[in-house]
Amino acid sequence: MTTPLMSLTWTDHVTGRQGFLVVDRLVRGVSSGGLRMRAGCTPDEVAGLARGMTMKEALHYNPEGRYIPLGGAKGGIDCDPQDPGAYGLLVRYLRAMRPYVESCWTTGEDLGLSQDLVDRAAVEAGLVSSIQAVYPLLDDEATARRRLADAFAVEVDGIGLDELVGGCGVAESALAALDRAGVPYTGTRVAVQGLGTMGGATARFLARAGLTVVAVADIKGTVANPAGLDVEALLAARDTYGTVDRSALRPQDRELPGEAWLSTGAEILVPAAVSYAVDAANQELITARWIVEAANMPVLPEAEELLAARGITVLPDVVVNSGTNAWWWWTLFGDIGADADEAFAHTRRSMRALVEQMLARADADGTTPRAAAHAIVADRLPVIAERFGWYR
């Protein structure tokens, strides 16, 4: 991958805090990538995420589909999202980034920010929408915007469709790996770090597929039960940040330290919270067979190398958690309608095909799934460039 097309650092005149925007590349003049807010966010982190978005967009390129991949980008703000001044900071950041959101950067929720919050702040910052840069690429803007708005209004069991499709994609990635290995769902144990939008939906879909969720971790620590947790009860007891009210736990549920989710005897680990969660030191605690990256960049490269040497497979974020981004564009461009069943079916079909292609490529090349995903992207980018052009 090349160096990013553009990297910006912004300093808030009120608090002195910094925000960042990295545009890795543009396709048809537009890029796509969410906006995260977390204390300690860095330019290098945002650059890595932007490069990952370029890969996610390329991986979902389908010459027969209406959705045409965009370039990759990412925004980041160095602030605790629970800080009392976080919303004002978000508004000022978006106001400063307004020329880019209007012209070349489509964005949305990421770590620390909900889509509702981004939408509200975008309006206050004077923007039409956080994705308005893509509107000139649509055949029928009014119809496309109405279709996406209708999709965001769809709820399944009281939860918005937009909060579920990403977890559906993560779960399907895990299930595809199990199927390829011939491992039955029943009896397969799962540990999830983070019970927010992505982690919560992933836990729900895996539990409903017949897997046993034996541990979940949040900011307060790990909740575990070798016989299986009541996922629906935990989801109902979480706050907006994914923290579970411990009064909802059953007598047989145990409270353990934060990193205990790594070593709870699960076959599948799903890091779905923060970046850099698994490092060279704590990877030694892991005995799982698969790590399914629901979060962005949760496993550090040196840790992944050590895990691979121990026979532990990491399914990379650029594939696993790409379903949310793809669902936005499948819906907006008209590949699917504002319907939950259609969205889940399309997500499952697309994610399963992508995971199977990646794992087959890894086997054929004798590499890791991440290396295989990079190889697939390397094959696709020249095709996208030739057909649509890009700036990098």
C-alpha positions, 0 to 999 in steps of 0.5 A: 500500500502507498502512503496516504493521499492526505493527512490532517491534524486539527487542534481544538481552540477551546480544549487544545485536544486534537483530531485527525483525518487521513484519506488513504485514497479516493475512488471517483473522488470520494472516500469512506471511513468512520469517525472514532473518539477515544482518549489516546487516539493517534495519527498513526492509528487513524492512518492504519484504519484508513488503509484498512478502509481502502481494503474493505472497499476493494474486497466488496467490489462486485462488477455486477453490483450497483455499489461501486467501491469508494476510497478509504479514509478515517477520522479520529478525535483524542478524547474520552467519549464520556467526557462532559465536553465530548459532544461540543468537541465533536461538533467543532471537529466536524465544523472544521472538517466540513469542506472534506465531508462535503466534497470527499469524505463520507463518515459515520459511527465508529468506536466511542460514537453512535450514528445518532450522535454523529448525525446530530453533530453533523447537522449542528456543524452545518452539514447536510449529512455525514455521507453527502460527498457520495450523493453526486455519484447516485443515479437517483439521489432522492430515492437512494436517500429515502431508501437508506433512511427507511433502512435505518428506521427498521428495527428487529427485536427492538434494535435498529437494523443498522446496529445488527448488520455488522454483527451479522457479518462477524458471526457469519465469518466465524460460522464460515470458519467453523464450517470449513474446519468441520466443527459443529456449532453446538458445543463451540464456546465463544468469548466476546470483548465488548458488548457494544453495537458490534460485540452485542450483535455478534454475541446474539447471532452466534448464540442464536446459531447454537454456539455457547457464549461463555464470557463477555468483557466490558470496562468493568471486567469479565463476566463468565459462565462455563455453562453459557451466559444468558446473552439476551439478558446481558444485552438488555442490561447494558448501557449505551456504552456496552457496560453490563449492569451487574445486578442482572447477573445470575448466581452462577455467573462469575465476575472476573478481571478484565483480561480473563476473557482471553483465557476462558476456555473458548474456541472462538475469541471475538475482540469487539471493543478497542484496538491493540487489545491483544499484544505479545504479552497477553497472547500467551493467555489465549488457547482458542483456535480462532480470533475473529476481529470484530474491532479494528486492529485489535491484534498487534502484528507481533502478537499475530505472528506468535499466535500463528506459530501456536496454530491460532488463526486470526480472521482479520478485521478488514474482512470480518467487520466490513459488513456494516460499511458494505450494508450502507452502500448496498442499501444506498446504491440499491443492491438491497432494499430497506428490509431486515431479511434481505439485509441479513441474507445479503450480508451472510451470502457476501461475507461467507463468500469473502471469508471462504475465498480468503481462507482458500487463498491462505491455504493455497499460498501457505500464508495467514488469512490476513496475508491472503486478504492483502493478496486479494486486495492487490489483485482487485485494486488495479481493476478498480483503478482501471475502471474508475480511476483513483487519486492516491 
